Amino acid sequence: MRFRVWAPSAGRVRVSVDAGVHEMTAGDGGWWHAEADGINYAFLLDDSDDRLPDPRSRWQPHGVHQESRVYDHAAFEWTDDAWHGRQLPGGVLYELHVGTFTEGGTFDAAIDRLDHLVDLGITHVELLPVNSFDGTAGWGYDGVLWGAVHEPYGGPDGFKRFVDAAHARGLAVVLDVVYNHLGPSGAYLDRFGPYFAGQNDWGPGLNLDGAGSDEVRRYVIDNALSWFRDFHVDALRLDAVHALLDRRAVHLLEQLATETEALSAALNRPLTLIAESDLNDPRLVTPRERGGYGLHAQWSDDFHHALHVKLTGETSGYYTDFAAQDAVERVLREVFFHAGTWSSFRERTHGRPVDTRTVPGHRFLAYLQNHDQIGNRATGDRLSATVSRDRLACGAAILFCSPFTPMVFMGEEWAASTPWQFFASFPDPELAEAVRTGRRREFARHGWGESEVPDPMDPATVERSRLDWTEAGRPGHREVLDLHRALIRLRRDHPELADPRVDDLRIDAAPDGSWLVLHRGALRLAVNFGEGPVTLPLGATTTKLAWAEATVDGGAAQLPPDTFVVVGTAAAR
């Protein structure tokens, strides 16, 4: 077997394979190679006896500090030959964390719940990062070996079984990947070469534009393409791309989009790139031929913030600006709330307008909740902990009747009562205490008492965050689940609800933002957020869906507080 590693600054490299140690030969471009027999291996640099895992490891069965294991992608027997992929437009996403989605916390346990997602009407299932990180439990954003699947979840074969099972049910798989930093434990890349360039808020960032960065960029892009090619993943969600510092003429994201497009053509199925970005910059999702990066979509935090304030009344921190009475209307009309406008939280102008005439709404993922917006609250409380079921229903109606691509977070579909808290399991006691202390200090600045912040290292924090699937059939939860099924079915059965043309969206709204009406072709969604009842003339001919005590009489909607209706009208385009 041939072993290779990039170590351009090393004067000597050896590879330990099973019981033997072999000298490696220097080749072009800083690559070293050796032939040896065996399956468990590690590298030794210069005269050090430290056995380091392979930066491009495909399998870490014993953790990120231990030796790597040879893994043959061709050995897995796929059954998804008939799978030809699924495009993002018209899709509905479901975000889940493998470790807390089920009691078992594995890929195989998650497979047993895929039929629930199919019944719900989901088209794309998005997994939080599954690459190897130190410890057993964690969100996955502290990964350090990006090509190796976390062993406690089921390792590489377990992930392939999950993807294969999802495809058998018509579900596309989206994988969250983190290229903006590496975790604090097990990140040995800098021992091999100039992988790192400075720090960001989360850890060491990658050298994307300095000396030696060609191979570092190749490291990122090869990893991304491997998820598509070797694991049959359909889409990647690129974490916090605003933290990718790249001053080259061709940005890493543009290069990734170009190579993904080429691979998509070779595989003859759609491959999708979805960015998370704090920039409010439509250039990310603008096609390359129009000067953009050519990514397919990005998360829309402004949509979340506007609806969160509307539903909860919270106006602290970055929610302050979204207290504007027309905030929800603005994000529906313009996508970005901050579009070259003043951000009081940042104390500067922020963002750039979206050209809604040319950029379709499906390029923006909309959500009421996600892992960040729940888990980065001190107690990990969901909307259902503070917002009434009726108010949640109104938010869901706007989400699924919007021109954007909707996404729900696991358990949201039945208003789960379980929190989703921040947790980790670093074995190093000093690192564990540093994370614990840092978490408490962070929330103390926002007014939370130390005793209110869960200990992220306590296994009980993980257990509290695990979904309770028995809730889905209980009164109060069952009705919310039925509502989500109905809204998704309505969106599927009436194409005008999934129409991504933002510039064609018509909205009527109260001056104080207490009610609004979305015009979606011949359909109308009327929502009352106000404290009193309203009557809204809609020209209704049929009632498609009504919540709580909402009724339609004489073509007009009669809406008590926190209710909505979706009606058909005689209107035609």
C-alpha positions as CSV (number, residue, x, y, z in Angstrom):
1,M,0.0,0.0,0.0
2,R,1.2,3.5,-0.8
3,F,1.2,6.1,2.0
4,R,1.5,9.8,1.2
5,V,1.6,13.0,3.3
6,W,2.3,16.6,2.6
7,A,5.1,17.9,5.0
8,P,7.0,20.5,3.0
9,S,9.2,21.8,5.9
10,A,10.2,18.4,7.3
11,G,13.7,17.1,6.8
12,R,12.7,13.5,7.6
13,V,9.3,11.7,7.6
14,R,8.6,8.2,8.7
15,V,5.3,6.2,8.7
16,S,4.5,3.8,11.4
17,V,2.3,1.0,9.9
18,D,1.0,-1.6,12.3
19,A,4.2,-2.9,14.0
20,G,6.8,-1.4,11.7
21,V,8.3,2.0,11.0
22,H,9.3,2.9,7.5
23,E,11.3,5.8,6.1
24,M,9.5,7.9,3.6
25,T,10.9,9.4,0.4
26,A,10.6,13.1,-0.4
27,G,8.8,13.9,-3.7
28,D,7.7,17.0,-5.6
29,G,5.9,19.8,-3.8
30,G,6.7,18.7,-0.3
31,W,4.9,15.3,-0.6
32,W,6.5,12.2,1.0
33,H,5.6,8.7,0.1
34,A,6.4,5.1,1.1
35,E,5.2,1.6,0.4
36,A,4.2,-0.6,3.3
37,D,1.7,-3.3,4.3
38,G,-0.8,-2.7,7.1
39,I,-4.0,-0.8,8.0
40,N,-3.2,1.2,11.2
41,Y,-0.7,4.0,10.6
42,A,0.7,7.3,11.8
43,F,3.4,9.7,10.8
44,L,6.6,10.7,12.6
45,L,8.2,14.1,11.6
46,D,11.9,14.8,11.7
47,D,13.4,13.1,14.7
48,S,10.3,13.2,16.9
49,D,8.8,10.0,18.2
50,D,5.3,11.6,18.3
51,R,3.0,9.5,16.2
52,L,0.6,11.9,14.4
53,P,-2.7,10.9,12.6
54,D,-2.9,11.5,8.9
55,P,-4.2,15.0,8.1
56,R,-6.2,13.4,5.3
57,S,-7.3,10.5,7.4
58,R,-10.5,8.6,6.3
59,W,-11.0,6.7,9.5
60,Q,-10.1,7.4,13.2
61,P,-11.5,4.4,15.1
62,H,-9.8,5.3,18.3
63,G,-10.1,9.1,18.4
64,V,-8.3,12.2,17.0
65,H,-5.1,11.7,18.9
66,Q,-4.5,8.1,17.8
67,E,-3.3,6.4,14.7
68,S,-5.4,6.5,11.5
69,R,-6.8,3.4,9.8
70,V,-6.8,2.7,6.1
71,Y,-10.3,2.9,4.6
72,D,-11.4,1.8,1.1
73,H,-14.3,3.8,-0.2
74,A,-14.9,1.3,-3.0
75,A,-15.6,-1.5,-0.5
76,F,-19.0,-0.1,0.5
77,E,-22.0,-1.6,-1.4
78,W,-24.3,1.2,-2.3
79,T,-27.9,0.6,-3.3
80,D,-28.7,4.1,-4.6
81,D,-27.9,3.6,-8.2
82,A,-31.3,5.0,-9.1
83,W,-30.8,8.2,-7.1
84,H,-30.3,11.2,-9.4
85,G,-30.3,13.8,-6.8
86,R,-32.7,16.6,-5.8
87,Q,-32.5,20.3,-6.5
88,L,-32.8,22.8,-3.8
89,P,-35.7,25.0,-5.4
90,G,-39.0,23.7,-4.0
91,G,-37.3,21.9,-1.2
92,V,-38.0,21.8,2.6
93,L,-35.0,21.2,4.9
94,Y,-34.8,19.5,8.3
95,E,-31.7,20.2,10.4
96,L,-30.6,17.5,12.9
97,H,-27.8,16.6,15.2
98,V,-27.0,12.9,15.0
99,G,-26.0,12.5,18.7
100,T,-29.3,13.9,20.1
101,F,-31.8,13.2,17.3
102,T,-32.5,9.8,18.8
103,E,-31.9,7.9,22.0
104,G,-29.2,5.8,20.4
105,G,-27.4,8.9,19.0
106,T,-26.0,7.0,15.9
107,F,-26.5,7.0,12.2
108,D,-28.3,3.7,12.3
109,A,-30.7,5.0,15.0
110,A,-31.4,8.0,12.9
111,I,-32.3,5.8,9.9
112,D,-35.2,4.5,12.0
113,R,-36.6,8.0,12.1
114,L,-36.3,8.8,8.4
115,D,-39.8,7.7,7.6
116,H,-41.1,10.4,10.0
117,L,-39.3,13.0,7.8
118,V,-40.8,11.5,4.7
119,D,-44.3,11.6,6.2
120,L,-43.7,15.2,7.3
121,G,-42.9,16.2,3.7
122,I,-39.2,16.9,4.1
123,T,-37.0,16.8,1.0
124,H,-33.5,17.5,2.4
125,V,-32.1,16.3,5.7
126,E,-29.3,18.4,6.9
127,L,-26.8,16.9,9.4
128,L,-24.6,19.0,11.8
129,P,-20.9,18.2,11.3
130,V,-20.0,14.5,11.5
131,N,-16.2,14.8,11.1
132,S,-13.9,13.6,13.9
133,F,-13.6,15.7,17.1
134,D,-12.1,15.0,20.5
135,G,-14.4,13.3,22.9
136,T,-17.6,11.5,22.4
137,A,-20.3,14.2,22.6
138,G,-20.3,17.6,20.9
139,W,-22.0,19.8,18.4
140,G,-19.3,18.8,15.8
141,Y,-17.9,22.3,15.2
142,D,-14.6,21.4,16.9
143,G,-13.6,18.9,14.3
144,V,-9.9,18.5,13.5
145,L,-9.8,15.6,11.0
146,W,-12.3,16.6,8.3
147,G,-12.3,13.5,6.2
148,A,-12.9,11.0,9.0
149,V,-16.4,10.4,10.3
150,H,-17.0,10.6,14.0
151,E,-16.7,7.0,15.3
152,P,-19.3,7.2,18.1
153,Y,-21.9,8.0,15.5
154,G,-21.0,4.9,13.5
155,G,-17.9,5.9,11.5
156,P,-17.6,6.1,7.7
157,D,-19.7,3.0,7.0
158,G,-22.4,4.2,9.3
159,F,-22.7,7.5,7.5
160,K,-22.8,5.8,4.2
161,R,-25.7,3.6,5.4
162,F,-27.5,6.7,6.5
163,V,-27.1,8.4,3.1
164,D,-28.0,5.2,1.3
165,A,-31.2,4.9,3.4
166,A,-32.1,8.5,2.9
167,H,-31.8,8.2,-0.8
168,A,-34.0,5.1,-0.8
169,R,-36.7,7.3,0.7
170,G,-36.3,10.1,-1.7
171,L,-34.4,12.3,0.8
172,A,-31.4,14.4,-0.2
173,V,-28.6,14.7,2.4
174,V,-27.0,18.0,3.3
175,L,-23.8,17.9,5.4
176,D,-22.6,20.8,7.5
177,V,-18.9,21.3,7.0
178,V,-16.5,23.7,8.9
179,Y,-13.6,25.1,6.9
180,N,-13.1,28.4,8.8
181,H,-11.3,26.9,11.9
182,L,-10.1,23.8,13.6
183,G,-11.0,22.6,17.1
184,P,-8.8,23.1,20.2
185,S,-7.8,19.5,20.6
186,G,-6.2,17.3,18.0
187,A,-5.4,19.9,15.5
188,Y,-1.9,18.7,14.4
189,L,-2.0,20.2,10.9
190,D,0.6,22.9,11.7
191,R,3.1,20.2,12.6
192,F,3.0,19.1,9.0
193,G,3.0,22.4,7.0
194,P,1.8,26.0,6.8
195,Y,-1.9,25.1,7.2
196,F,-2.7,27.8,9.8
197,A,-2.8,31.6,9.4
198,G,-3.9,33.4,12.5
199,Q,-6.9,32.9,14.8
200,N,-10.5,33.8,14.7
201,D,-13.2,33.7,17.3
202,W,-13.3,29.9,17.4
203,G,-9.7,28.7,16.8
204,P,-6.9,28.6,14.3
205,G,-7.9,29.7,10.8
206,L,-6.5,28.2,7.6
207,N,-3.8,29.7,5.4
208,L,-5.8,30.3,2.2
209,D,-3.7,33.0,0.5
210,G,-0.2,33.0,1.9
211,A,3.0,31.0,1.1
212,G,2.2,27.3,0.7
213,S,-1.5,27.9,0.5
214,D,-2.0,26.1,-2.8
215,E,-2.0,22.7,-1.0
216,V,-4.0,24.1,1.9
217,R,-6.8,25.2,-0.5
218,R,-6.5,21.7,-2.1
219,Y,-7.0,20.2,1.3
220,V,-10.3,22.0,1.7
221,I,-11.6,21.5,-1.8
222,D,-10.6,17.8,-1.9
223,N,-12.4,17.3,1.3
224,A,-15.6,18.9,0.0
225,L,-15.5,16.9,-3.2
226,S,-15.0,13.7,-1.3
227,W,-18.3,14.1,0.6
228,F,-20.0,14.5,-2.7
229,R,-18.2,11.7,-4.6
230,D,-17.3,9.1,-1.9
231,F,-20.2,9.6,0.5
232,H,-22.9,10.4,-2.1
233,V,-23.8,13.6,-0.2
234,D,-26.1,16.0,-2.1
235,A,-25.3,19.3,-0.6
236,L,-22.8,21.0,1.8
237,R,-23.7,23.7,4.3
238,L,-20.5,25.8,4.6
239,D,-20.2,27.1,8.1
240,A,-19.5,30.8,8.7
241,V,-17.8,31.6,5.4
242,H,-17.3,35.2,6.5
243,A,-14.4,33.9,8.6
244,L,-12.6,32.5,5.6
245,L,-9.9,35.0,5.1
246,D,-8.8,34.9,1.5
247,R,-7.4,37.8,-0.5
248,R,-6.7,36.0,-3.7
249,A,-8.3,37.1,-7.0
250,V,-10.2,33.9,-7.1
251,H,-11.8,33.3,-3.7
252,L,-11.8,29.8,-2.2
253,L,-15.6,29.8,-2.4
254,E,-15.5,30.6,-6.1
255,Q,-12.9,27.9,-6.7
256,L,-15.1,25.4,-4.7
257,A,-18.2,26.4,-6.7
258,T,-16.3,25.9,-10.0
259,E,-15.0,22.4,-9.1
260,T,-18.3,21.4,-7.6
261,E,-20.0,22.2,-10.8
262,A,-17.5,20.1,-12.7
263,L,-18.1,17.2,-10.4
264,S,-21.9,17.6,-10.7
265,A,-21.6,17.2,-14.4
266,A,-19.4,14.1,-14.1
267,L,-21.8,12.5,-11.6
268,N,-24.9,13.6,-13.5
269,R,-26.7,14.8,-10.4
270,P,-27.2,18.2,-8.8
271,L,-24.6,19.1,-6.1
272,T,-25.5,22.1,-3.9
273,L,-23.4,24.6,-1.9
274,I,-25.2,26.5,0.9
275,A,-23.3,29.2,2.8
276,E,-23.8,30.5,6.3
277,S,-22.6,34.1,6.2
278,D,-22.8,37.2,8.4
279,L,-22.0,39.5,5.6
280,N,-25.5,40.1,4.0
281,D,-23.6,40.0,0.7
282,P,-25.7,38.7,-2.3
283,R,-22.4,38.2,-4.2
284,L,-22.2,34.8,-2.5
285,V,-25.3,33.5,-4.3
286,T,-24.8,35.5,-7.5
287,P,-23.8,33.4,-10.5
288,R,-20.1,33.5,-11.5
289,E,-21.0,34.8,-15.0
290,R,-22.5,37.9,-13.2
291,G,-19.4,38.4,-11.0
292,G,-20.5,36.4,-8.0
293,Y,-19.1,33.3,-6.3
294,G,-21.7,31.0,-7.7
295,L,-22.9,29.3,-4.5
296,H,-26.5,28.0,-4.7
297,A,-27.9,29.4,-1.4
298,Q,-27.2,30.9,1.9
299,W,-28.9,31.0,5.3
300,S,-31.0,34.1,6.1
301,D,-30.5,35.2,9.7
302,D,-32.4,38.4,9.0
303,F,-35.6,36.4,8.3
304,H,-35.1,34.6,11.6
305,H,-34.4,37.8,13.6
306,A,-37.4,39.6,12.3
307,L,-39.8,36.7,13.0
308,H,-38.1,36.0,16.4
309,V,-38.8,39.6,17.5
310,K,-42.3,39.5,16.2
311,L,-43.1,36.2,18.0
312,T,-41.2,36.8,21.3
313,G,-40.9,40.6,21.7
314,E,-37.2,40.1,22.5
315,T,-35.2,43.2,21.4
316,S,-31.8,42.9,23.1
317,G,-28.4,42.4,21.4
318,Y,-28.6,42.0,17.6
319,Y,-32.4,41.8,17.8
320,T,-32.6,45.6,18.6
321,D,-33.0,46.8,15.0
322,F,-35.6,44.1,14.2
323,A,-38.0,45.8,16.6
324,A,-39.0,48.0,13.7
325,Q,-42.7,47.5,13.0
326,D,-42.2,46.7,9.3
327,A,-39.2,44.3,9.9
328,V,-41.1,41.2,8.8
329,E,-42.5,42.9,5.8
330,R,-39.1,44.2,4.8
331,V,-37.3,40.8,5.0
332,L,-40.1,39.3,2.9
333,R,-39.9,42.0,0.3
334,E,-36.1,42.6,0.3
335,V,-34.5,39.5,1.8
336,F,-32.0,41.4,3.9
337,F,-33.1,43.8,6.6
338,H,-29.6,45.3,6.7
339,A,-28.8,46.1,3.1
340,G,-26.3,48.9,3.3
341,T,-28.2,50.3,6.3
342,W,-27.2,51.1,9.9
343,S,-26.8,48.2,12.3
344,S,-26.9,49.4,15.9
345,F,-25.5,46.1,17.1
346,R,-22.4,46.5,14.9
347,E,-22.3,50.3,15.2
348,R,-21.8,50.6,11.4
349,T,-23.7,50.2,8.1
350,H,-24.0,46.6,7.1
351,G,-24.9,44.6,4.0
352,R,-25.9,45.2,0.4
353,P,-29.3,45.1,-1.3
354,V,-30.4,41.9,-3.0
355,D,-31.5,42.5,-6.6
356,T,-34.8,40.7,-6.2
357,R,-35.5,41.0,-10.0
358,T,-32.6,38.5,-10.8
359,V,-31.9,36.6,-7.5
360,P,-34.6,34.1,-6.7
361,G,-35.9,33.6,-3.2
362,H,-35.0,29.9,-3.1
363,R,-31.4,30.9,-2.8
364,F,-32.1,32.0,0.8
365,L,-32.9,29.5,3.6
366,A,-35.5,30.7,6.0
367,Y,-36.1,29.4,9.5
368,L,-37.7,30.2,12.8
369,Q,-35.2,28.1,14.7
370,N,-31.8,26.4,14.1
371,H,-29.0,24.9,16.1
372,D,-27.3,28.3,16.6
373,Q,-30.4,30.3,17.5
374,I,-31.4,27.7,20.1
375,G,-28.1,26.3,21.3
376,N,-26.4,29.7,21.7
377,R,-29.0,30.9,24.1
378,A,-27.7,30.4,27.7
379,T,-30.3,27.6,28.6
380,G,-30.8,26.3,25.0
381,D,-34.5,27.1,25.2
382,R,-36.6,26.7,22.1
383,L,-39.3,29.1,21.0
384,S,-41.9,26.6,22.4
385,A,-40.6,27.4,25.9
386,T,-41.7,31.0,25.8
387,V,-44.1,31.4,22.9
388,S,-47.7,30.1,22.7
389,R,-48.6,27.3,20.4
390,D,-50.9,29.7,18.4
391,R,-48.1,32.2,18.0
392,L,-45.7,29.5,16.8
393,A,-48.3,28.4,14.3
394,C,-48.5,31.9,12.8
395,G,-44.7,32.0,12.5
396,A,-44.7,28.6,10.7
397,A,-47.4,29.8,8.3
398,I,-45.2,32.7,7.2
399,L,-42.2,30.4,6.9
400,F,-43.9,27.9,4.6
401,C,-45.8,30.5,2.6
402,S,-42.7,32.7,1.9
403,P,-40.7,32.7,-1.3
404,F,-37.7,31.3,0.5
405,T,-36.5,27.8,1.1
406,P,-37.9,26.7,4.5
407,M,-35.9,24.8,7.1
408,V,-37.0,23.4,10.5
409,F,-34.8,22.2,13.4
410,M,-35.3,18.8,14.8
411,G,-38.4,18.6,17.0
412,E,-39.6,22.0,16.0
413,E,-42.4,20.3,14.0
414,W,-44.1,19.2,17.2
415,A,-43.0,22.1,19.4
416,A,-40.6,19.9,21.4
417,S,-40.2,20.8,25.0
418,T,-36.6,19.5,25.2
419,P,-34.0,22.2,25.1
420,W,-31.0,22.0,22.9
421,Q,-28.0,23.2,24.9
422,F,-24.3,23.6,24.2
423,F,-22.3,20.5,25.1
424,A,-18.8,19.1,24.6
425,S,-16.8,16.3,26.2
426,F,-13.1,17.2,25.9
427,P,-11.1,14.6,27.9
428,D,-8.4,17.2,28.8
429,P,-9.4,18.6,32.2
430,E,-7.8,22.0,31.6
431,L,-9.5,22.4,28.2
432,A,-12.8,21.3,29.7
433,E,-12.6,23.8,32.5
434,A,-11.6,26.6,30.0
435,V,-14.7,25.9,27.9
436,R,-16.9,25.7,31.0
437,T,-15.5,29.0,32.3
438,G,-15.6,30.7,29.0
439,R,-19.3,29.8,28.4
440,R,-20.3,31.2,31.8
441,R,-18.3,34.4,31.3
442,E,-19.9,34.9,27.9
443,F,-23.4,34.7,29.2
444,A,-22.7,36.7,32.3
445,R,-22.1,39.7,30.0
446,H,-25.6,39.2,28.8
447,G,-27.1,39.2,32.2
448,W,-27.4,35.5,32.9
449,G,-26.5,34.2,36.3
450,E,-23.7,31.5,36.5
451,S,-26.1,28.9,37.9
452,E,-28.4,29.4,34.9
453,V,-25.8,28.3,32.4
454,P,-25.7,24.5,32.0
455,D,-22.3,22.9,32.4
456,P,-21.4,21.9,28.9
457,M,-19.2,19.1,30.1
458,D,-21.9,17.4,32.2
459,P,-23.4,14.4,30.4
460,A,-26.8,15.4,31.8
461,T,-26.6,18.5,29.4
462,V,-26.5,16.1,26.5
463,E,-29.3,14.0,27.8
464,R,-31.5,17.1,28.4
465,S,-30.9,18.0,24.7
466,R,-32.0,14.7,23.3
467,L,-35.4,14.6,21.6
468,D,-38.3,12.9,23.4
469,W,-40.1,11.2,20.5
470,T,-43.1,10.3,22.7
471,E,-44.0,14.0,22.7
472,A,-45.0,13.9,19.0
473,G,-48.2,12.1,19.7
474,R,-49.3,13.9,22.9
475,P,-52.0,16.6,23.0
476,G,-50.6,20.0,22.4
477,H,-47.7,18.6,20.4
478,R,-49.7,16.4,18.0
479,E,-51.6,19.4,16.7
480,V,-48.4,21.3,15.9
481,L,-47.1,18.3,14.0
482,D,-50.3,18.0,12.1
483,L,-50.0,21.7,11.2
484,H,-46.5,21.3,9.9
485,R,-47.6,18.4,7.7
486,A,-50.5,20.5,6.4
487,L,-48.4,23.5,5.6
488,I,-45.7,21.5,3.8
489,R,-48.4,19.6,1.9
490,L,-50.0,22.9,1.0
491,R,-46.7,24.2,-0.3
492,R,-46.2,21.1,-2.4
493,D,-49.8,21.0,-3.8
494,H,-49.9,24.7,-4.7
495,P,-46.8,25.7,-6.6
496,E,-47.5,29.4,-6.1
497,L,-46.5,29.0,-2.4
498,A,-43.1,27.8,-3.5
499,D,-42.8,30.5,-6.1
500,P,-39.3,32.0,-5.5
501,R,-39.9,35.4,-7.3
502,V,-39.4,37.9,-4.4
503,D,-39.9,40.9,-6.7
504,D,-43.4,39.5,-7.5
505,L,-44.5,39.2,-3.9
506,R,-47.3,41.4,-2.8
507,I,-47.9,42.2,0.8
508,D,-50.6,44.1,2.6
509,A,-49.7,45.0,6.2
510,A,-51.0,47.0,9.1
511,P,-49.0,50.2,9.8
512,D,-48.1,48.9,13.2
513,G,-47.2,45.4,11.9
514,S,-50.1,43.7,13.8
515,W,-51.4,41.8,10.8
516,L,-50.2,41.0,7.2
517,V,-51.5,39.4,4.1
518,L,-49.2,37.6,1.6
519,H,-50.5,37.4,-1.9
520,R,-49.2,34.1,-3.5
521,G,-50.8,33.7,-6.9
522,A,-54.5,33.0,-6.3
523,L,-53.8,32.2,-2.6
524,R,-53.7,34.5,0.3
525,L,-52.1,34.0,3.7
526,A,-53.6,36.3,6.4
527,V,-52.0,36.4,9.8
528,N,-53.0,38.4,12.9
529,F,-50.2,39.0,15.5
530,G,-52.2,41.7,17.2
531,E,-53.9,41.7,20.6
532,G,-57.4,42.1,19.2
533,P,-59.5,40.5,16.4
534,V,-59.3,41.8,12.8
535,T,-61.5,41.3,9.7
536,L,-59.5,41.3,6.5
537,P,-61.4,41.3,3.1
538,L,-59.6,38.7,0.9
539,G,-62.1,37.9,-1.8
540,A,-61.8,34.3,-0.5
541,T,-63.6,31.5,-2.4
542,T,-62.2,28.5,-0.6
543,T,-60.4,27.9,2.7
544,K,-57.3,25.9,2.3
545,L,-56.1,25.9,5.9
546,A,-57.2,27.7,9.1
547,W,-55.7,27.8,12.6
548,A,-57.5,27.9,15.9
549,E,-60.7,30.1,15.8
550,A,-59.9,31.7,12.4
551,T,-62.8,31.7,10.0
552,V,-63.8,33.0,6.6
553,D,-67.2,34.7,6.1
554,G,-68.4,36.5,3.0
555,G,-64.9,36.3,1.5
556,A,-63.3,38.0,4.5
557,A,-61.1,36.5,7.1
558,Q,-62.2,36.8,10.7
559,L,-59.0,36.5,12.7
560,P,-58.8,36.4,16.5
561,P,-55.3,37.2,18.0
562,D,-52.5,34.7,16.9
563,T,-54.4,33.0,14.2
564,F,-54.1,32.6,10.4
565,V,-55.9,31.4,7.3
566,V,-54.8,30.4,3.9
567,V,-57.5,30.9,1.3
568,G,-58.0,30.6,-2.4
569,T,-59.4,33.5,-4.4
570,A,-60.7,34.1,-7.8
571,A,-57.6,36.2,-8.6
572,A,-55.4,35.0,-11.4
573,R,-52.1,36.2,-12.7
